[in-house]
């Protein structure tokens, strides 16, 4: 793999020609590319993966930014990467499903295989395989705890009322528009989010909730509020600063 690059006090850049660009940061960068994928690493483990944002990047060892080549759709590759990292042994907690064509899968796998040596150099390594994905248990005592969301322009207070019911409180701010791919189309998560909003159209005015909205899962909450793009279990925060993942994961 041929590349050119540069080194600064805060990171390293690898220009990979037709494979796009890979940046490694030792601290959070000042500017964020909306179509970049960010892999947040601490103690040789992925603690966050985000599309176009740097949530969950505090106190990390490093951040890898993937600026994808033109033939790769960021939203689709983000989903592919969550599955690939799951195969590495990481718990990605991505609940939604996306159909990717065999032709695109071949392109994405080829790209990932070519940049994998860089990822290992940055600290990404395979983990011992886990038999099952992360599971979360509903805790009745949490039903009265206000969980705050502040992600990518969306702000909300959410209550996990029962096992299959989460309540987004009136006054929540929704992300305005679903992100577009480089091809100018709305991805799967965006379409799902718009469908959820249509189902609750009478509760939304100017992207603000005028009434409480009841949804069935943490995934639906994230897709409804900000069109997914991150692990929503990490975006619901208790008054003490703990994520819903920390509070409910079954170890």
DOROZA-185492 format. One record per residue: x, y, z of N, C-alpha, C in turn. Coordinates in pm, whole numbers. Layout:
<recs>
+--------+--------+--------+--------+--------+--------+--------+--------+--------+
:    n_u :    n_v :    n_w :   ca_u :   ca_v :   ca_w :    c_u :    c_v :    c_w :
+--------+--------+--------+--------+--------+--------+--------+--------+--------+
:      X :      Y :      Z :      X :      Y :      Z :      X :      Y :      Z :
...
+--------+--------+--------+--------+--------+--------+--------+--------+--------+
</recs>
This chain:
<recs>
+--------+--------+--------+--------+--------+--------+--------+--------+--------+
:    n_u :    n_v :    n_w :   ca_u :   ca_v :   ca_w :    c_u :    c_v :    c_w :
+--------+--------+--------+--------+--------+--------+--------+--------+--------+
:     85 :   -119 :      0 :      0 :      0 :      0 :     88 :    124 :      0 :
:     76 :    208 :   -104 :    154 :    331 :   -114 :     78 :    445 :    -48 :
:    152 :    536 :     15 :     86 :    651 :     77 :    187 :    764 :     95 :
:    132 :    883 :    109 :    208 :    999 :    154 :    144 :   1043 :    284 :
:    208 :   1132 :    355 :    148 :   1172 :    482 :    221 :   1285 :    550 :
:    181 :   1308 :    673 :    241 :   1414 :    752 :    225 :   1386 :    899 :
:    310 :   1450 :    978 :    310 :   1432 :   1123 :    301 :   1568 :   1189 :
:    218 :   1578 :   1295 :    208 :   1700 :   1373 :    217 :   1666 :   1520 :
:    206 :   1767 :   1605 :    212 :   1743 :   1749 :     92 :   1663 :   1799 :
:    -16 :   1664 :   1722 :   -140 :   1600 :   1769 :   -182 :   1478 :   1689 :
:   -107 :   1443 :   1583 :   -150 :   1327 :   1507 :    -68 :   1298 :   1383 :
:   -114 :   1199 :   1310 :    -48 :   1153 :   1188 :   -153 :   1140 :   1078 :
:   -117 :   1179 :    956 :   -206 :   1168 :    841 :   -147 :   1073 :    738 :
:   -231 :    982 :    688 :   -192 :    890 :    581 :   -283 :    915 :    462 :
:   -229 :    970 :    354 :   -303 :    987 :    230 :   -283 :    862 :    145 :
:   -389 :    787 :    125 :   -380 :    654 :     64 :   -425 :    652 :    -81 :
:   -419 :    767 :   -146 :   -458 :    779 :   -286 :   -602 :    733 :   -306 :
:   -625 :    627 :   -381 :   -762 :    583 :   -411 :   -834 :    525 :   -289 :
:   -761 :    503 :   -180 :   -824 :    449 :    -58 :   -863 :    559 :     40 :
:   -860 :    684 :     -3 :   -900 :    793 :     85 :   -789 :    833 :    180 :
:   -827 :    876 :    299 :   -731 :    927 :    398 :   -761 :    866 :    534 :
:   -657 :    833 :    608 :   -671 :    788 :    747 :   -592 :    883 :    836 :
:   -658 :    940 :    935 :   -593 :   1027 :   1032 :   -594 :    961 :   1169 :
:   -486 :    979 :   1241 :   -480 :    933 :   1380 :   -454 :   1054 :   1468 :
:   -539 :   1074 :   1569 :   -527 :   1189 :   1659 :   -497 :   1142 :   1801 :
:   -406 :   1213 :   1866 :   -378 :   1184 :   2007 :   -469 :   1264 :   2099 :
:   -541 :   1361 :   2043 :   -643 :   1434 :   2119 :   -755 :   1473 :   2024 :
:   -866 :   1516 :   2079 :   -985 :   1545 :   1998 :   -956 :   1659 :   1900 :
:   -976 :   1638 :   1769 :   -952 :   1745 :   1671 :  -1056 :   1856 :   1682 :
:  -1017 :   1974 :   1636 :  -1107 :   2089 :   1646 :  -1220 :   2082 :   1544 :
:  -1193 :   2026 :   1426 :  -1293 :   2018 :   1321 :  -1332 :   1874 :   1295 :
:  -1459 :   1854 :   1262 :  -1512 :   1719 :   1238 :  -1579 :   1715 :   1102 :
:  -1539 :   1619 :   1019 :  -1599 :   1598 :    888 :  -1729 :   1519 :    905 :
:  -1839 :   1571 :    854 :  -1970 :   1507 :    871 :  -1977 :   1366 :    813 :
:  -1892 :   1336 :    714 :  -1898 :   1206 :    648 :  -1783 :   1115 :    689 :
:  -1704 :   1156 :    787 :  -1596 :   1072 :    837 :  -1648 :    973 :    941 :
:  -1581 :    860 :    950 :  -1608 :    764 :   1056 :  -1494 :    773 :   1157 :
:  -1531 :    784 :   1285 :  -1433 :    799 :   1392 :  -1436 :    675 :   1482 :
:  -1320 :    615 :   1499 :  -1305 :    499 :   1588 :  -1226 :    545 :   1710 :
:  -1289 :    535 :   1826 :  -1229 :    584 :   1951 :  -1169 :    465 :   2026 :
:  -1040 :    476 :   2060 :   -968 :    362 :   2119 :   -913 :    398 :   2256 :
:   -929 :    305 :   2348 :   -869 :    319 :   2481 :   -828 :    180 :   2530 :
:   -704 :    171 :   2578 :   -652 :     42 :   2627 :   -670 :    -69 :   2525 :
:   -642 :    -36 :   2399 :   -649 :   -132 :   2289 :   -791 :   -185 :   2266 :
:   -890 :   -111 :   2309 :  -1028 :   -149 :   2285 :  -1104 :    -34 :   2221 :
:  -1198 :    -68 :   2136 :  -1286 :     32 :   2079 :  -1391 :     69 :   2182 :
:  -1394 :    195 :   2222 :  -1495 :    239 :   2318 :  -1603 :    325 :   2252 :
:  -1586 :    353 :   2123 :  -1687 :    430 :   2052 :  -1660 :    428 :   1903 :
:  -1765 :    429 :   1824 :  -1753 :    442 :   1680 :  -1869 :    530 :   1635 :
:  -1837 :    640 :   1568 :  -1938 :    739 :   1534 :  -1924 :    784 :   1390 :
:  -2035 :    822 :   1331 :  -2036 :    878 :   1196 :  -2057 :   1028 :   1206 :
:  -1955 :   1105 :   1171 :  -1965 :   1250 :   1167 :  -1971 :   1318 :   1301 :
:  -1927 :   1253 :   1409 :  -1925 :   1317 :   1540 :  -1818 :   1253 :   1626 :
:  -1789 :   1318 :   1740 :  -1685 :   1268 :   1830 :  -1739 :   1251 :   1971 :
:  -1862 :   1202 :   1982 :  -1914 :   1168 :   2113 :  -1833 :   1053 :   2172 :
:  -1829 :   1046 :   2303 :  -1761 :    937 :   2375 :  -1610 :    933 :   2349 :
:  -1551 :   1050 :   2316 :  -1408 :   1053 :   2287 :  -1325 :   1106 :   2403 :
:  -1388 :   1138 :   2516 :  -1313 :   1190 :   2630 :  -1229 :   1079 :   2693 :
:  -1111 :   1118 :   2740 :  -1022 :   1026 :   2813 :   -984 :    904 :   2731 :
:   -974 :    919 :   2599 :   -934 :    806 :   2516 :   -783 :    812 :   2490 :
:   -728 :    703 :   2439 :   -586 :    699 :   2402 :   -563 :    755 :   2262 :
:   -661 :    741 :   2176 :   -645 :    788 :   2040 :   -774 :    780 :   1962 :
:   -780 :    854 :   1851 :   -897 :    857 :   1764 :   -850 :    834 :   1622 :
:   -912 :    738 :   1554 :   -883 :    712 :   1413 :   -997 :    768 :   1329 :
:   -963 :    851 :   1232 :  -1063 :    907 :   1140 :  -1047 :    842 :   1003 :
:  -1154 :    787 :    952 :  -1155 :    731 :    817 :  -1228 :    827 :    724 :
:  -1154 :    891 :    634 :  -1215 :    972 :    528 :  -1224 :    881 :    407 :
:  -1343 :    837 :    377 :  -1363 :    726 :    284 :  -1344 :    767 :    139 :
:  -1304 :    673 :     54 :  -1295 :    701 :    -89 :  -1433 :    723 :   -150 :
:  -1436 :    778 :   -270 :  -1562 :    819 :   -333 :  -1657 :    702 :   -360 :
:  -1604 :    583 :   -376 :  -1690 :    469 :   -411 :  -1750 :    400 :   -289 :
:  -1735 :    459 :   -171 :  -1790 :    399 :    -49 :  -1891 :    494 :     14 :
:  -2011 :    444 :     41 :  -2117 :    524 :    103 :  -2097 :    522 :    255 :
:  -2075 :    638 :    320 :  -2042 :    640 :    463 :  -2143 :    569 :    552 :
:  -2273 :    593 :    531 :  -2375 :    532 :    617 :  -2371 :    380 :    605 :
:  -2357 :    330 :    484 :  -2352 :    185 :    463 :  -2224 :    126 :    522 :
:  -2111 :    194 :    500 :  -1985 :    140 :    552 :  -1983 :    144 :    704 :
:  -2047 :    244 :    764 :  -2055 :    250 :    910 :  -2122 :    123 :    963 :
:  -2231 :     84 :    899 :  -2299 :    -39 :    942 :  -2209 :   -161 :    919 :
:  -2146 :   -167 :    802 :  -2052 :   -277 :    774 :  -1944 :   -284 :    881 :
:  -1891 :   -168 :    921 :  -1781 :   -165 :   1017 :  -1825 :   -212 :   1155 :
:  -1949 :   -180 :   1194 :  -1997 :   -230 :   1323 :  -1999 :   -383 :   1324 :
:  -2037 :   -442 :   1212 :  -2038 :   -588 :   1203 :  -1896 :   -644 :   1200 :
:  -1807 :   -575 :   1132 :  -1668 :   -621 :   1125 :  -1602 :   -616 :   1262 :
:  -1627 :   -507 :   1336 :  -1568 :   -495 :   1469 :  -1631 :   -595 :   1566 :
:  -1758 :   -628 :   1543 :  -1819 :   -734 :   1623 :  -1745 :   -866 :   1602 :
:  -1704 :   -891 :   1478 :  -1629 :  -1013 :   1449 :  -1491 :  -1010 :   1513 :
:  -1441 :   -890 :   1545 :  -1314 :   -877 :   1616 :  -1330 :   -908 :   1765 :
:  -1456 :   -916 :   1810 :  -1481 :   -944 :   1951 :  -1532 :   -826 :   2030 :
:  -1557 :   -711 :   1962 :  -1607 :   -593 :   2032 :  -1759 :   -597 :   2037 :
:  -1816 :   -537 :   2142 :  -1961 :   -528 :   2157 :  -2009 :   -395 :   2099 :
:  -2072 :   -397 :   1983 :  -2111 :   -275 :   1915 :  -2253 :   -230 :   1949 :
:  -2338 :   -322 :   1993 :  -2474 :   -286 :   2035 :  -2553 :   -213 :   1926 :
:  -2538 :   -254 :   1802 :  -2615 :   -194 :   1693 :  -2735 :   -283 :   1665 :
:  -2854 :   -229 :   1688 :  -2975 :   -310 :   1681 :  -3041 :   -310 :   1543 :
:  -3021 :   -205 :   1464 :  -3092 :   -199 :   1337 :  -3023 :   -289 :   1232 :
:  -3099 :   -325 :   1131 :  -3049 :   -410 :   1023 :  -3043 :   -329 :    894 :
:  -2942 :   -354 :    813 :  -2928 :   -285 :    686 :  -2890 :   -385 :    578 :
:  -2955 :   -375 :    464 :  -2923 :   -463 :    351 :  -2818 :   -396 :    264 :
:  -2705 :   -461 :    246 :  -2598 :   -410 :    161 :  -2575 :   -511 :     49 :
:  -2567 :   -463 :    -72 :  -2555 :   -552 :   -187 :  -2423 :   -629 :   -182 :
:  -2420 :   -750 :   -240 :  -2296 :   -828 :   -243 :  -2181 :   -752 :   -309 :
:  -2214 :   -672 :   -412 :  -2110 :   -595 :   -481 :  -2048 :   -491 :   -387 :
:  -2134 :   -423 :   -309 :  -2083 :   -323 :   -215 :  -2005 :   -389 :   -102 :
:  -2056 :   -503 :    -53 :  -1985 :   -575 :     53 :  -1844 :   -611 :     10 :
:  -1829 :   -652 :   -115 :  -1696 :   -687 :   -166 :  -1604 :   -565 :   -165 :
:  -1657 :   -450 :   -206 :  -1579 :   -326 :   -206 :  -1539 :   -288 :    -64 :
:  -1635 :   -296 :     29 :  -1609 :   -256 :    168 :  -1507 :   -350 :    233 :
:  -1523 :   -481 :    209 :  -1431 :   -577 :    269 :  -1289 :   -559 :    215 :
:  -1279 :   -534 :     85 :  -1148 :   -512 :     24 :  -1081 :   -388 :     82 :
:  -1159 :   -280 :     97 :  -1105 :   -157 :    156 :  -1058 :   -183 :    299 :
:  -1141 :   -248 :    379 :  -1106 :   -274 :    519 :   -982 :   -363 :    530 :
:   -973 :   -464 :    445 :   -856 :   -553 :    448 :   -728 :   -476 :    418 :
:   -737 :   -378 :    329 :   -618 :   -302 :    291 :   -573 :   -206 :    400 :
:   -668 :   -150 :    477 :   -627 :    -54 :    581 :   -610 :   -120 :    717 :
:   -645 :   -250 :    728 :   -636 :   -319 :    857 :   -497 :   -312 :    921 :
:   -386 :   -322 :    843 :   -255 :   -310 :    907 :   -235 :   -176 :    978 :
:   -289 :    -69 :    921 :   -283 :     61 :    988 :   -361 :     59 :   1118 :
:   -479 :     -3 :   1115 :   -562 :    -10 :   1235 :   -489 :    -82 :   1349 :
:   -418 :   -189 :   1315 :   -344 :   -262 :   1417 :   -231 :   -176 :   1473 :
:   -168 :    -98 :   1387 :    -61 :    -10 :   1432 :   -114 :     96 :   1530 :
:   -238 :    139 :   1508 :   -298 :    240 :   1595 :   -349 :    181 :   1727 :
:   -349 :     50 :   1739 :   -390 :    -11 :   1865 :   -512 :    -99 :   1858 :
:   -578 :   -102 :   1740 :   -696 :   -187 :   1726 :   -653 :   -333 :   1715 :
:   -705 :   -416 :   1800 :   -667 :   -557 :   1796 :   -790 :   -644 :   1818 :
:   -778 :   -768 :   1776 :   -888 :   -862 :   1796 :   -900 :   -897 :   1943 :
:  -1024 :   -904 :   1989 :  -1052 :   -938 :   2128 :  -1094 :  -1085 :   2136 :
:  -1083 :  -1146 :   2254 :  -1138 :  -1281 :   2269 :  -1285 :  -1281 :   2229 :
:  -1323 :  -1376 :   2147 :  -1460 :  -1380 :   2097 :  -1560 :  -1400 :   2210 :
:  -1667 :  -1322 :   2205 :  -1773 :  -1334 :   2304 :  -1886 :  -1415 :   2242 :
:  -1949 :  -1499 :   2320 :  -2049 :  -1590 :   2266 :  -2177 :  -1519 :   2226 :
:  -2210 :  -1412 :   2293 :  -2334 :  -1341 :   2264 :  -2307 :  -1191 :   2263 :
:  -2395 :  -1117 :   2196 :  -2381 :   -972 :   2198 :  -2426 :   -919 :   2333 :
:  -2391 :   -793 :   2358 :  -2424 :   -732 :   2487 :  -2575 :   -735 :   2510 :
:  -2614 :   -771 :   2632 :  -2755 :   -772 :   2669 :  -2776 :   -671 :   2780 :
:  -2894 :   -611 :   2779 :  -2928 :   -512 :   2881 :  -3056 :   -555 :   2951 :
:  -3058 :   -536 :   3080 :  -3173 :   -575 :   3162 :  -3248 :   -451 :   3208 :
:  -3380 :   -451 :   3189 :  -3461 :   -342 :   3242 :  -3460 :   -346 :   3394 :
:  -3430 :   -232 :   3454 :  -3427 :   -219 :   3600 :  -3541 :   -128 :   3641 :
:  -3636 :   -182 :   3716 :  -3758 :   -106 :   3750 :  -3725 :     27 :   3817 :
:  -3620 :     28 :   3900 :  -3585 :    152 :   3969 :  -3543 :    264 :   3875 :
:  -3506 :    229 :   3751 :  -3465 :    331 :   3654 :  -3583 :    403 :   3591 :
:  -3703 :    351 :   3609 :  -3819 :    408 :   3541 :  -3847 :    552 :   3583 :
:  -3796 :    593 :   3698 :  -3818 :    730 :   3745 :  -3694 :    817 :   3728 :
:  -3592 :    764 :   3663 :  -3467 :    839 :   3644 :  -3469 :    909 :   3509 :
:  -3455 :   1042 :   3506 :  -3450 :   1114 :   3378 :  -3316 :   1090 :   3309 :
:  -3321 :   1039 :   3188 :  -3200 :   1013 :   3110 :  -3186 :   1122 :   3005 :
:  -3073 :   1189 :   3005 :  -3052 :   1302 :   2915 :  -2983 :   1258 :   2786 :
:  -3025 :   1319 :   2676 :  -2960 :   1299 :   2546 :  -2912 :   1435 :   2497 :
:  -2787 :   1442 :   2455 :  -2731 :   1563 :   2394 :  -2634 :   1517 :   2287 :
:  -2686 :   1495 :   2167 :  -2605 :   1436 :   2061 :  -2637 :   1498 :   1926 :
:  -2535 :   1550 :   1860 :  -2545 :   1596 :   1722 :  -2658 :   1697 :   1700 :
:  -2683 :   1781 :   1801 :  -2787 :   1883 :   1791 :  -2920 :   1843 :   1851 :
:  -2935 :   1717 :   1885 :  -3058 :   1671 :   1950 :  -3043 :   1677 :   2101 :
:  -3147 :   1725 :   2167 :  -3149 :   1730 :   2314 :  -3284 :   1676 :   2360 :
:  -3280 :   1589 :   2461 :  -3405 :   1528 :   2507 :  -3390 :   1473 :   2647 :
:  -3505 :   1457 :   2711 :  -3513 :   1382 :   2837 :  -3597 :   1259 :   2810 :
:  -3543 :   1143 :   2850 :  -3607 :   1015 :   2819 :  -3623 :    934 :   2947 :
:  -3735 :    865 :   2958 :  -3758 :    772 :   3069 :  -3775 :    631 :   3013 :
:  -3706 :    534 :   3072 :  -3726 :    394 :   3036 :  -3835 :    342 :   3128 :
:  -3958 :    349 :   3080 :  -4074 :    326 :   3165 :  -4100 :    179 :   3194 :
:  -4080 :     94 :   3094 :  -4097 :    -51 :   3111 :  -4009 :   -120 :   3008 :
:  -4006 :   -251 :   3013 :  -3911 :   -325 :   2928 :  -3919 :   -284 :   2782 :
:  -4039 :   -266 :   2730 :  -4056 :   -233 :   2588 :  -4119 :    -96 :   2566 :
:  -4093 :     -4 :   2659 :  -4149 :    131 :   2643 :  -4051 :    235 :   2697 :
:  -4010 :    325 :   2608 :  -3932 :    442 :   2648 :  -4012 :    566 :   2612 :
:  -4007 :    665 :   2698 :  -4086 :    787 :   2679 :  -3991 :    904 :   2656 :
:  -4005 :    968 :   2539 :  -3931 :   1092 :   2512 :  -4022 :   1207 :   2552 :
:  -3975 :   1290 :   2643 :  -4061 :   1394 :   2699 :  -4080 :   1513 :   2605 :
:  -4195 :   1574 :   2621 :  -4229 :   1696 :   2549 :  -4116 :   1798 :   2562 :
:  -4087 :   1869 :   2453 :  -3980 :   1969 :   2453 :  -3851 :   1920 :   2391 :
:  -3842 :   1791 :   2361 :  -3721 :   1736 :   2300 :  -3695 :   1801 :   2164 :
:  -3567 :   1822 :   2133 :  -3526 :   1880 :   2005 :  -3476 :   1768 :   1915 :
:  -3530 :   1759 :   1795 :  -3493 :   1655 :   1700 :  -3395 :   1711 :   1597 :
:  -3302 :   1628 :   1551 :  -3215 :   1666 :   1440 :  -3303 :   1697 :   1319 :
:  -3272 :   1806 :   1251 :  -3359 :   1859 :   1147 :  -3378 :   1763 :   1030 :
:  -3266 :   1723 :    966 :  -3276 :   1646 :    843 :  -3194 :   1518 :    852 :
:  -3243 :   1415 :    786 :  -3168 :   1290 :    779 :  -3043 :   1311 :    694 :
:  -2928 :   1258 :    737 :  -2805 :   1276 :    659 :  -2815 :   1206 :    525 :
:  -2750 :   1266 :    426 :  -2747 :   1207 :    292 :  -2613 :   1139 :    268 :
:  -2615 :   1037 :    187 :  -2491 :    973 :    146 :  -2424 :   1059 :     38 :
:  -2303 :   1020 :     -3 :  -2235 :   1093 :   -110 :  -2314 :   1088 :   -240 :
:  -2396 :    986 :   -254 :  -2480 :    975 :   -373 :  -2603 :   1065 :   -365 :
:  -2620 :   1134 :   -251 :  -2732 :   1226 :   -235 :  -2862 :   1160 :   -197 :
:  -2855 :   1039 :   -141 :  -2976 :    968 :   -101 :  -2977 :    949 :     51 :
:  -3095 :    924 :    104 :  -3110 :    899 :    247 :  -3082 :    752 :    275 :
:  -2998 :    723 :    374 :  -2965 :    586 :    409 :  -3076 :    518 :    487 :
:  -3052 :    393 :    524 :  -3154 :    313 :    593 :  -3197 :    377 :    724 :
:  -3099 :    417 :    807 :  -3134 :    474 :    937 :  -3217 :    601 :    919 :
:  -3184 :    681 :    818 :  -3261 :    801 :    791 :  -3404 :    770 :    751 :
:  -3421 :    669 :    666 :  -3556 :    631 :    623 :  -3637 :    578 :    741 :
:  -3573 :    498 :    826 :  -3642 :    445 :    944 :  -3681 :    559 :   1037 :
:  -3590 :    656 :   1055 :  -3619 :    770 :   1141 :  -3736 :    853 :   1089 :
:  -3738 :    875 :    959 :  -3848 :    952 :    900 :  -3981 :    878 :    913 :
:  -3976 :    745 :    903 :  -4098 :    666 :    922 :  -4150 :    682 :   1064 :
:  -4061 :    675 :   1163 :  -4102 :    693 :   1302 :  -4161 :    832 :   1324 :
:  -4101 :    931 :   1262 :  -4152 :   1068 :   1279 :  -4288 :   1085 :   1213 :
:  -4309 :   1018 :   1101 :  -4442 :   1024 :   1038 :  -4548 :    963 :   1129 :
:  -4512 :    855 :   1197 :  -4606 :    790 :   1289 :  -4643 :    880 :   1406 :
:  -4557 :    976 :   1438 :  -4581 :   1066 :   1551 :  -4586 :   1212 :   1506 :
:  -4631 :   1233 :   1382 :  -4630 :   1368 :   1323 :  -4712 :   1468 :   1405 :
:  -4819 :   1422 :   1470 :  -4903 :   1514 :   1547 :  -4836 :   1559 :   1677 :
:  -4719 :   1503 :   1708 :  -4647 :   1540 :   1830 :  -4523 :   1624 :   1801 :
:  -4502 :   1660 :   1673 :  -4381 :   1732 :   1633 :  -4419 :   1863 :   1565 :
:  -4354 :   1970 :   1607 :  -4372 :   2100 :   1541 :  -4236 :   2170 :   1537 :
:  -4190 :   2201 :   1415 :  -4059 :   2266 :   1396 :  -3948 :   2188 :   1466 :
:  -3952 :   2055 :   1452 :  -3850 :   1965 :   1509 :  -3842 :   1969 :   1661 :
:  -3952 :   2006 :   1725 :  -3961 :   2004 :   1871 :  -4085 :   1923 :   1908 :
:  -4073 :   1837 :   2008 :  -4188 :   1758 :   2052 :  -4286 :   1846 :   2129 :
:  -4410 :   1843 :   2087 :  -4515 :   1916 :   2158 :  -4591 :   1826 :   2255 :
:  -4568 :   1694 :   2242 :  -4627 :   1595 :   2332 :  -4525 :   1485 :   2356 :
:  -4543 :   1413 :   2466 :  -4456 :   1297 :   2492 :  -4474 :   1194 :   2380 :
:  -4365 :   1125 :   2347 :  -4369 :   1018 :   2247 :  -4323 :    888 :   2311 :
:  -4397 :    781 :   2287 :  -4365 :    649 :   2343 :  -4307 :    561 :   2233 :
:  -4188 :    506 :   2256 :  -4122 :    418 :   2160 :  -4088 :    285 :   2225 :
:  -4045 :    189 :   2143 :  -4032 :     51 :   2191 :  -3890 :     10 :   2231 :
:  -3789 :     85 :   2189 :  -3652 :     41 :   2216 :  -3556 :    159 :   2218 :
:  -3438 :    135 :   2273 :  -3333 :    236 :   2273 :  -3293 :    270 :   2130 :
:  -3290 :    171 :   2044 :  -3258 :    194 :   1904 :  -3358 :    289 :   1839 :
:  -3487 :    269 :   1866 :  -3589 :    358 :   1809 :  -3571 :    500 :   1861 :
:  -3537 :    515 :   1988 :  -3516 :    648 :   2045 :  -3406 :    721 :   1970 :
:  -3291 :    655 :   1951 :  -3180 :    718 :   1881 :  -3212 :    749 :   1736 :
:  -3281 :    659 :   1670 :  -3317 :    680 :   1530 :  -3418 :    793 :   1516 :
:  -3513 :    801 :   1608 :  -3615 :    906 :   1608 :  -3553 :   1043 :   1633 :
:  -3460 :   1051 :   1730 :  -3405 :   1181 :   1770 :  -3298 :   1232 :   1674 :
:  -3205 :   1143 :   1634 :  -3089 :   1192 :   1557 :  -3048 :   1098 :   1443 :
:  -3139 :   1014 :   1399 :  -3116 :    924 :   1285 :  -2999 :    829 :   1308 :
:  -2984 :    782 :   1430 :  -2883 :    681 :   1466 :  -2742 :    732 :   1435 :
:  -2652 :    643 :   1392 :  -2514 :    682 :   1364 :  -2420 :    666 :   1481 :
:  -2470 :    615 :   1593 :  -2387 :    592 :   1710 :  -2455 :    486 :   1797 :
:  -2387 :    442 :   1900 :  -2444 :    346 :   1995 :  -2533 :    423 :   2093 :
:  -2663 :    412 :   2077 :  -2755 :    494 :   2157 :  -2756 :    457 :   2305 :
:  -2710 :    337 :   2340 :  -2700 :    302 :   2482 :  -2598 :    391 :   2552 :
:  -2506 :    450 :   2476 :  -2405 :    538 :   2534 :  -2448 :    684 :   2535 :
:  -2560 :    716 :   2470 :  -2606 :    855 :   2461 :  -2711 :    890 :   2566 :
:  -2768 :    791 :   2631 :  -2866 :    814 :   2738 :  -2791 :    819 :   2870 :
:  -2789 :    937 :   2932 :  -2702 :    962 :   3047 :  -2786 :    994 :   3171 :
:  -2753 :    929 :   3283 :  -2824 :    954 :   3409 :  -2776 :   1085 :   3471 :
:  -2848 :   1138 :   3571 :  -2804 :   1261 :   3639 :  -2665 :   1247 :   3701 :
:  -2622 :   1124 :   3732 :  -2489 :   1102 :   3791 :  -2381 :   1088 :   3685 :
:  -2420 :   1097 :   3557 :  -2322 :   1089 :   3450 :  -2294 :    950 :   3397 :
:  -2374 :    851 :   3438 :  -2354 :    714 :   3390 :  -2441 :    689 :   3267 :
:  -2387 :    613 :   3172 :  -2465 :    578 :   3053 :  -2565 :    469 :   3086 :
:  -2669 :    460 :   3004 :  -2767 :    353 :   3023 :  -2701 :    217 :   3002 :
:  -2601 :    212 :   2918 :  -2525 :     89 :   2900 :  -2462 :     45 :   3032 :
:  -2395 :    136 :   3101 :  -2332 :    104 :   3229 :  -2434 :     58 :   3333 :
:  -2550 :    121 :   3331 :  -2651 :     95 :   3434 :  -2725 :    -37 :   3415 :
:  -2728 :    -88 :   3291 :  -2818 :   -201 :   3264 :  -2753 :   -321 :   3197 :
:  -2626 :   -312 :   3160 :  -2564 :   -423 :   3087 :  -2553 :   -546 :   3176 :
:  -2578 :   -662 :   3117 :  -2567 :   -789 :   3188 :  -2426 :   -843 :   3165 :
:  -2349 :   -857 :   3270 :  -2210 :   -901 :   3257 :  -2197 :  -1050 :   3286 :
+--------+--------+--------+--------+--------+--------+--------+--------+--------+
</recs>
